[in-house]
């Protein structure tokens, strides 16, 4: 365990960041799952910008890589466009 005050503080901050990142990641994954389950094109097109914003925020905060974010957004857009 840490002995210095600054190291103890760093451990506390890291735990707080980890919880926030896990929450943000899980929430985004759930939103992606829900978007994939939608069968109505209008509803899917309405939800797509919200999910894309969540993915962009994760990439900006360094939770996921920017290329992974681009791949996710591209695949979701293709999927939404294919809905009949």
BAFI-3210 file (N, C-alpha, C; in Angstrom, 3 decimals, decimal comma, padded with zeros to 6 digits):
// residues 84
n [1|2|3|4|5|6|7|8|9|10|11|12|13|14|15|16|17|18|19|20|21|22|23|24|25|26|27|28|29|30|31|32|33|34|35|36|37|38|39|40|41|42|43|44|45|46|47|48|49|50|51|52|53|54|55|56|57|58|59|60|61|62|63|64|65|66|67|68|69|70|71|72|73|74|75|76|77|78|79|80|81|82|83|84]
n.u [000,850|000,324|002,527|003,038|001,438|000,680|000,721|-001,275|-003,449|-003,403|-004,107|-006,742|-007,884|-007,484|-009,141|-011,615|-011,711|-011,610|-014,065|-015,834|-015,131|-015,770|-018,528|-019,303|-018,466|-020,008|-022,606|-022,587|-022,156|-024,556|-026,341|-025,581|-026,248|-029,036|-029,653|-028,968|-030,977|-033,257|-035,838|-037,211|-036,751|-036,918|-036,881|-034,396|-032,716|-033,160|-032,043|-029,394|-027,599|-027,345|-026,059|-023,698|-022,604|-022,071|-020,101|-018,108|-017,480|-016,354|-014,062|-012,785|-012,185|-010,347|-011,065|-011,704|-009,953|-009,424|-009,674|-011,136|-013,496|-014,251|-014,640|-016,784|-018,802|-019,054|-019,902|-022,334|-023,747|-023,913|-025,466|-027,859|-028,627|-029,206|-031,565|-034,826]
n.v [-001,191|002,323|004,835|007,544|010,747|011,941|009,756|008,180|009,823|009,757|007,099|007,129|008,922|007,515|005,322|006,571|007,615|005,216|004,015|005,876|005,673|002,977|003,051|004,832|003,398|001,037|002,083|003,150|000,840|-000,492|001,288|001,012|-001,660|-001,484|000,174|-001,490|-003,344|-002,088|-001,984|-000,247|002,175|005,003|005,399|004,299|006,006|008,295|007,674|007,247|009,616|010,239|007,985|008,041|010,399|009,600|007,659|009,245|010,870|009,002|008,344|010,809|011,141|009,164|006,581|004,679|003,847|006,198|005,159|002,844|003,998|005,234|002,978|001,730|003,694|003,785|001,165|001,114|003,117|002,000|-000,218|000,986|002,254|000,081|-000,891|-001,793]
n.w [000,000|-000,509|000,809|000,822|000,928|-001,519|-003,209|-002,109|-002,606|-005,389|-005,834|-004,901|-006,761|-009,139|-008,767|-008,743|-011,354|-012,787|-012,113|-013,255|-015,971|-016,455|-016,066|-018,111|-020,363|-020,177|-020,322|-022,893|-024,426|-023,882|-025,087|-027,753|-028,151|-027,822|-029,977|-032,112|-031,880|-032,718|-035,117|-036,686|-039,129|-038,881|-036,108|-035,500|-036,942|-035,506|-033,029|-033,625|-033,770|-031,018|-029,963|-031,429|-030,447|-027,829|-028,287|-029,457|-027,279|-025,536|-026,980|-027,009|-024,325|-023,994|-023,392|-025,256|-028,301|-030,971|-033,542|-033,124|-032,306|-034,698|-036,305|-034,967|-035,253|-038,025|-038,659|-037,296|-038,658|-041,215|-040,603|-039,747|-042,096|-043,679|-042,737|-043,601]
ca.u [000,000|001,060|002,945|003,067|000,118|000,389|000,446|-002,590|-004,418|-003,414|-004,867|-008,151|-008,300|-007,520|-010,337|-012,754|-011,691|-011,923|-015,513|-016,480|-014,870|-016,551|-019,932|-019,472|-018,325|-021,156|-023,769|-022,469|-022,385|-025,994|-026,997|-025,286|-027,074|-030,420|-029,759|-028,938|-032,226|-034,358|-036,159|-037,848|-035,689|-037,027|-036,429|-032,950|-032,069|-033,256|-031,146|-028,007|-026,748|-027,083|-025,060|-022,446|-022,068|-021,517|-018,863|-017,122|-017,067|-015,453|-012,789|-012,155|-011,671|-009,307|-011,581|-011,458|-009,095|-010,202|-009,984|-012,231|-014,689|-014,621|-015,165|-018,106|-019,741|-019,254|-020,717|-023,687|-024,377|-024,230|-026,572|-029,081|-029,003|-029,699|-032,902|-035,824]
ca.v [000,000|003,574|005,454|009,001|011,375|012,147|008,444|007,784|010,628|009,247|005,841|007,507|009,516|006,466|004,523|007,387|007,648|003,880|003,835|006,730|005,095|001,742|003,449|005,411|002,321|000,142|002,815|003,251|-000,501|-000,754|002,118|000,385|-002,862|-001,065|000,685|-002,640|-004,079|-001,323|-002,430|000,868|003,035|006,356|005,351|004,051|007,239|009,258|007,296|007,171|010,737|010,142|006,932|008,531|011,380|008,847|007,024|010,321|011,303|007,981|008,472|012,054|010,946|008,140|005,305|003,815|004,455|006,956|004,298|001,970|004,832|005,397|001,700|001,542|004,628|003,377|-000,045|001,456|003,871|001,032|-001,043|001,797|002,499|-001,165|-001,218|-001,556]
ca.w [000,000|-000,648|002,055|000,691|000,779|-002,934|-003,799|-001,620|-003,357|-006,758|-005,803|-004,796|-008,023|-010,155|-008,515|-009,159|-012,819|-013,283|-011,982|-014,249|-017,284|-016,563|-016,222|-019,437|-021,333|-020,088|-020,807|-024,346|-024,988|-023,797|-026,101|-029,038|-028,195|-028,031|-031,343|-033,013|-031,745|-033,314|-036,472|-037,391|-039,664|-038,331|-034,714|-035,514|-037,403|-034,416|-031,937|-034,087|-033,336|-029,579|-029,749|-031,999|-029,500|-026,694|-028,750|-029,614|-025,950|-025,015|-027,689|-026,569|-022,970|-023,997|-022,911|-026,403|-029,311|-031,958|-034,684|-032,705|-032,344|-036,105|-036,780|-034,373|-035,864|-039,406|-038,686|-036,881|-039,732|-042,266|-040,129|-039,744|-043,496|-044,288|-042,238|-044,651]
c.u [000,884|001,371|002,931|001,658|-000,275|000,044|-000,919|-003,691|-004,537|-004,215|-006,364|-008,671|-008,428|-008,768|-011,585|-012,856|-012,099|-013,435|-016,268|-016,324|-015,681|-018,017|-020,186|-019,394|-019,533|-022,411|-023,752|-022,711|-023,866|-026,755|-026,783|-026,147|-028,530|-030,638|-029,788|-030,260|-033,400|-034,579|-036,824|-036,779|-035,724|-036,526|-034,919|-032,196|-032,123|-032,298|-029,676|-027,152|-026,414|-025,980|-023,705|-021,793|-021,436|-020,178|-017,765|-016,597|-016,094|-014,078|-012,044|-011,513|-010,641|-009,768|-011,455|-010,597|-009,951|-010,544|-011,107|-013,546|-015,172|-015,226|-016,570|-019,146|-020,066|-020,169|-022,155|-024,435|-024,781|-025,443|-027,897|-029,557|-029,573|-031,104|-033,930|-037,027]
c.v [001,239|004,181|006,981|009,535|011,497|010,822|007,934|008,530|010,109|007,945|006,149|008,052|008,465|005,609|005,268|007,425|006,302|003,618|004,640|006,144|003,821|002,061|003,954|004,325|001,409|000,808|002,904|001,898|-000,854|000,041|001,528|-000,865|-002,508|-000,552|-000,470|-003,401|-003,375|-001,789|-001,335|001,867|004,442|006,400|005,166|005,307|008,316|008,964|007,356|008,362|010,702|009,133|007,376|009,547|010,676|008,218|008,075|010,789|010,298|008,089|009,721|011,896|009,834|006,796|004,260|004,578|005,149|006,102|003,325|002,746|004,998|004,115|001,454|002,421|004,218|002,157|000,234|002,198|002,940|000,203|-000,278|002,035|001,261|-001,525|-000,838|-000,821]
c.w [000,000|000,714|002,002|000,455|-000,692|-003,611|-003,353|-002,377|-004,786|-006,848|-005,734|-006,119|-009,119|-009,994|-008,996|-010,692|-013,403|-013,224|-013,044|-015,649|-017,490|-016,782|-017,635|-020,511|-021,352|-020,640|-022,334|-024,997|-024,960|-024,859|-027,489|-029,209|-028,481|-029,459|-032,342|-032,988|-032,409|-034,755|-037,307|-037,839|-039,058|-036,887|-034,641|-035,931|-036,325|-033,282|-032,321|-033,637|-031,843|-029,303|-030,285|-031,059|-028,296|-027,077|-028,890|-028,260|-025,328|-025,675|-027,231|-025,199|-022,876|-023,473|-024,009|-027,401|-030,371|-033,176|-034,348|-032,736|-033,780|-036,654|-036,246|-035,060|-037,302|-039,490|-038,272|-037,983|-040,869|-041,856|-040,156|-041,182|-044,168|-043,824|-043,303|-044,106]
res [x|x|x|x|x|x|x|x|x|x|x|x|x|x|x|x|x|x|x|x|x|x|x|x|x|x|x|x|x|x|x|x|x|x|x|x|x|x|x|x|x|x|x|x|x|x|x|x|x|x|x|x|x|x|x|x|x|x|x|x|x|x|x|x|x|x|x|x|x|x|x|x|x|x|x|x|x|x|x|x|x|x|x|x]
***
